[in-house]
Amino acid sequence: MENRRIFVFKGILWFICGLAAAVAILRYAFGLGAATALSDTTPWGLWVGFDVMGGVALAAGGFVIAAIVHIFQKERYHAAARPAILTAFLGYGAVAVGLLFDLGLPWHIWHPIIFWNIHSALFEVAWCVMLYLTVLALELAPTILERTPFQRAYRFFSRLALPIMILGIMLSTLHQSSLGSLLLIMPFRVYPLWYSHLLPELFFVSAICLGLSMVMFESSITSWLYRRKPELDMLSGLAKIAAWALSFYLAFKLVDLFAQHKLGLMFAGTWESKLFLFEMLISTVLPIILYSLPAVRRSPTALWLTSLTSVLGFVLNRIDASGISQVWATRSFYFPAWTEFAISLGIVSACGLVFFFIQEHFPVDPHELETIERERATVEKSTPRFAPFTQVWLGEGWRKSLRVYSLLFVLAMAVGLTLAPKSEPAVDRPIQRARGADILRVGDGPRYVYFDHKRHQDDNGGKQSCVLCHHLHMAGDVGTPCSECHRGLYTPTNIFSHDRHVARLGGDASCVKCHGKRRPVDLAAVKKCSGCHEKDMMTKNPVVKVFDVRTACSYKDAMHKMCIPCHAKKASDPKLNKPNLGRCGACHNSGTESEKIYLAAFPPQPEEAARP
Amino acid sequence: MGNVTHFVRGPLLVFAFMVFFLGILRQVVVTVVELWRAYEKAGDQHVPVSFLFKRSLGWIVPVNALRGTRTFYTFASLLFHAGMLLVPLFLAGHVELIRKGIGLSWPTLPPGFSDGLTLAALLGLAALAFLRLADRASRTLGTFQDWFLLALCFIAFLSGYWVAHPASNPLPFTVIYLVHLLGAELILLLVPFTKLAHAALFPFTRISWELGWHFVPGAGAKVRASLGKAGEPV
C-alpha cells in the first residue's frame, strides 16, 4: 500500500510549483513591475526578506549540526547530519534561484566573480553564497555517491569531509553575519528596534537558533510524512541546546537594546513596537519556555509546533529587518502581490520535492531508504485497480506520480497564467469637473491650472470661438465639459456604449445598421459615428478632426494636444509679442491674476482659515 | 450580462487555451514516456518505424479509408473533421479576434466557404449520430462521453453559425454568443482529458498499437499465421 500522506503532500507541492512556474514566465516576459508590488521606494520585498535572508538563515541548520557532530563530537546527533546538510544545500540553492527572480538584470549575476567591489556588503554576500554552495555540494557528495558505482570518488569525498565541514562552518559564520552587514549601511531606514551596530552578530546568533529549530521541524515533519517513529532522543537533546541558544539570543538582544537606550521603544505603542514584541514572542520567548518544559520535549507534536513557531518567528525577523521595518522611513505602503508569494512558496516547494527525491533515492537516512525501497518494490508489482467511475487505472508508483503530479502542475500553470497580471497596473486619478465660470480650475490635487475661460473666449472671437476647443457634445448638449469624456488623468476612456446603441437601435435585428453585411465584422467596416451624429454631437473643431474614435485620450493628453499647438502658434506671432506663451509656465503657474480672481469666488471657510 | 460576456471572452478563454496547450503537451510527454517504457520491456525490440510512419500518413489521407468497409461513416466523419480543423483556425472573424488579442494573423477562408464548411460539419455530425444509433454495435458500445462530445460539437458549430448570421438567429445575440464561447471553451478544456486527445495523440496510435505485439517475441507473426494471413504486415 502506498503512503497516501506523502503522495498528497507532494501533490500540493507540485501544484504550488506550477503556479510559480507560470508567474516565473510572466516575471521574465513582462518584468518586475508587472509581477510584483515592489516599487522604487520599496525595492526589497518578500523575495529579499524571505527567499534570500530567510533562505540563508533556514540553511543554518547545516553548519550548526555539522559543528555539533563533527567538532563537538556529539555522535548522538549523527542521524541529523545528512538531512541537515541536504536542507542547507537546498536552502542555499533556493537563495541562488530566488535571486534570479529578484535581480533586475539576472544575467549579470556572475559579475561579482570578475568585477570586485571590495567595499560592498553585497560583494561579500555574493562570494559567501557561491563558496558555501560549493562547499555544501562537496559535503553532500558522499551521500549521493555512496551507493553508486563511483566508489573511488565516494572515498575521495568522504576523506575530504572534515576539512570541508570546517570550511563550511567558517563560511557560514561569515555569511550569516554579512547579511546583517547589508543592513548596517541603512541606519536611517531600518527602524531603531531592529537597527544595531551589532546586526551582523545578532544575525549570526539568531541563525544558530533558527538552524536548530529548522532541523527539529524538518526531522519531525519527515518522520510524520513517512510514518516512522520520530527520533525523540535526538530531538529533545536539540531542543535543550536550542533553549540555551535562544536564551543567549534574547539576552544579547536585550543588552544591545539597553546599551543603545532603546528598551523604552519596545513599549512605545507604535505598530512597529507591537510587531517587534510579537516577533520576539514567537521567535524567542515562547520557544524558550516551551523547549524548557520536559513535557514538550517528550512530545513530537509539541516539538514540531514549537520549532515551527520559532522558525516562522525568525523568518519574520528577516522580513521585518529587510523590508517591513523600513516602511516608517519610506512612508510607502507595501504588501506583497500574490505572485510574489507564489514564487517564494514555489521555490520552497521545489526544494521540498528535491528533498523528498534525494531522501527516497540516496542514503540520506540509510535505514529509511531500505524501508522506502521495499515499499516501492511491492508497489511496482501490484495488480491494477480501476477507479470506479472513470474505469481508469493510473498505475502505481512512479507512473501514478507522473500522471497525477503532471496534471496538477499543468492545471496550476494554467490558473497562474490566466490570473497573473500581464502589465504594470495603470496608475491613474479620476478627473473632477472644472469648477468656476469665468475662470476654471482645471485638474485636481497637486496638478491644476487656472484657466481664464472668459479671456480665451474674448480673445478668440466671442461666441464664435466655442468650437475652437469644444469638439464633441453629449447629445442635445452644448459646451459639454472636457471631463465628461476624458475621465482619467493618464489613461484613456472608452466613451462608446455598445449596449446603449443596441438598445436604442432595436436589438439584435439592428446589427447591420452599423456593421453592415460585410464579414468579418471589424472596426474598419463599421459605419462612422459622424454618419449619424454629425449634427447633434459634433462641431467643426480645427484641432480634433477625427470623431470616429471610441476612446477619449487621457485628460493630460487632451489638454496638451488642445492647448499647446494654439499657444505655440500665438507665441511665434510677432504682432502679439508674447514669446512665453508656448512655455510650460504659461499655464502651469500659480499666484497669477486668474488664481486670485478664482479663489475670491470661493472664500475660505472659517475653520479652514484658522488652520496654519 | 456584459460582465459575464467579459469574463467568458477574457480570463475564461485564456484559461481554456492554457489548459488546452499545456494539457496536450502533458499528454504527449506522458505518452512518450510510457511508450518508451513499453519499448524497453518489449521482448522483440525491432519496431518497423518507417512502415508505421507511412501507415499513419495513410490514415490521414481520407481517400484510402473511403474505399474501406464503412464508406458512408467515413464520409460523414471526413465532413465533420474538415470543418473542425479549418473553421476554428481560418474563419475570418476568429483570425481577426486573434489579431486583436495577440497580434498574430494569417490568411483566412472566404466567408461563404467557411459557412459551407460549418453546414457540412453540422450535417456530418448529424449523420454520425444517426449511424451511431443505427448500428447495433456502436449503439451498445457508445458511452455517455461519446454522445456528450457529439452534442457539444454540434452546439458549438450551430451557435457559431448563428453568431455569424444574426438575422437567422432565433435567440438573443448575447445568449447565442455566450453559448458559442462556452461551448468552444468546453471543447478546448476537454481535449486533453477525453477521447478528443486523439487530436494530439494521433501520431502515437500506430506505435502503441504495434508495440502491443512486441511484448512476446513473434506474437504478431503467430497471430497472423493463425488468421491465415502469414507474411502480411500487421
Interface residues (C-beta under 8 A of the other chain):
Chain A: R399 L402 R403 S406 L407 F409 V410 L411 M413 A414 V415 L417 T418 L419 D499 G507 D508 A509 C511 V512 R519 P520 V521 D522
Chain B: G2 P11 V14 F15 M18 V19 L22 G23 L25 R26 V29 V30 V33 E34 L91 A92 G93 V95 E96 T108 P111 A164 P166 A167 N169 P172 F173
